[in-house]
Amino acid sequence: MSKINILCIFSDLSGVGHFRTIWPSKNLEKLYGNEFRIEIKGSNDVAWNDDGYLKQFQIIHYHRTMCDYEQMEPLIKKLRSFGIKLVMDLDDWPTPPVTHPAYHMVMRDKLNEKIIGNIKTADWITTTTPIFADE
């Protein structure tokens, strides 16, 4: 039986990326290494223009976005044409409350709209709570 190849893209090495991408990915491969081959990379380290490289993966897992939001639409079209399934991880509301320290930056840069756009294009969403899952 051939292994399922998964590309896991971390957002950082210490916070969300560490706990929600790197650790779970390493555990998946440790526990089910006979079924999965996991490659863990930062977005800037992925050869997005190398179609041969990308075609080896059946699944790509990422937190909120795989790359710059402006590059997502053409990238998703390309990955879909290869039959790759997209799993997006989400650990927070796309639009934080006005009391949140990042609220003004999110609204100024329309990050909430970009994150919602990415939610709509993913095949699956992983999240932190039943509240987010219900939403």
N, C-alpha and C positions, 0 to 999 in steps of 0.2 A: 504494500500500500504506500502511495506517495504521500509525503507530508504536505500540509497546508502551510503556505508561506505567508507570513504576516509582517508587514512593515509597520512598526510602532514609532510614531513621531512624538518626541517629547517637547514640551514648551519651555522647560528650564531644567536645570540639573539639581535644584535643591527643594523646591516647593511642590507645586502641582505636578510638574513633569516627573519628579522623583517618586512621589507617592501614588500617582494615578496612572502613570505610564510605565516607568522603568521597573519598579518593584513588581507590579502585577504581570508584566511581560516576562520577566525573568522567572517568576513562579510558574507561569503557564508552561514555559519551556522546560523547567525543572520537573514538574509533575507529569507533563504530557509530551515530552520531547520526542517520543516515537510518533506522535501525530502532528506536531507543529514545529516549524522552523521560524524563529522570531529574529527579526533584524530591528535594532533600536537605533534611531538616529535623530538628530536635531533637524529641523526643517531646512536649514542652510546647508546641511551635509547630504541632502538627498539629490540625486542626479535627475531632476524633474524633466530634463530634455532628452534623457536616454530611454527611449521607448523599450528597448530590449531589457534593460534593467527593471523597469516598472512592470513589464509583462510577467515577470516571475512571481509576482504577488497575487494572491487571491483576495486578500483583505488588507486594508490600510486603516489603522487606528490612530486618531489624533485628538488633541484637546482644542476645541473651538475652531481651529483652522489648521490647514496643512501648510500654508504659506501666506504671503501677504493677501489680504482679503480681495484686493483688486485682481489678483491672479487666479482666484479660485474657480471662477466660471469656466474658463477654457481648460483648466486642469481637470476639473470634474468631468467635463465632456470627454476628454481624452481617456481618463481612467475608466469611465463607463464603457467606452468603446472597446476596452481591453477586458471587460467583464469583472473588474475589480469591485468588491463590496466595500463600502465606506462606513466606518464605525466612528462616530463622534462622541467624545466625552464632554460632559457639561457639568460643572460643579457650582454654578451660581446663576442667578437670574440674569437674563440678557440686559434688562434695564434695572439698574440698582435704584434703591430709594434715594431721594434727594439728600438724605443725611449721610449717604455713603461718600467716603473721601474721593472716589473716582467718578462720581456722578457727572460732574461738569465735563470731564474729559470724554466720558462715554457718549454723552449727548452731543458735544461739539464734533466729535469724530464719527458720529452715527454708528458706533461699534455695536450697539444693541440691534440695529437693523441688519448689520453685516452678520452678526452671530445668528440671528433668526433666519437669515437667508441660508446660512450653512446648515442649520437644523433641518430646513426643508429639503435639502439635497442629500442628506445622509440616509443610508439604508437602515441603520440602527443608531440609537442613542444610548450611551451608558451615563448614569447620573448618580448623585450621592444620596438622594432621599426619595421616599414614596411620593412626597409632595411634588418634586420635580418630575418624577415619572408620570404622575397623573396629568400634569400640565402639558 
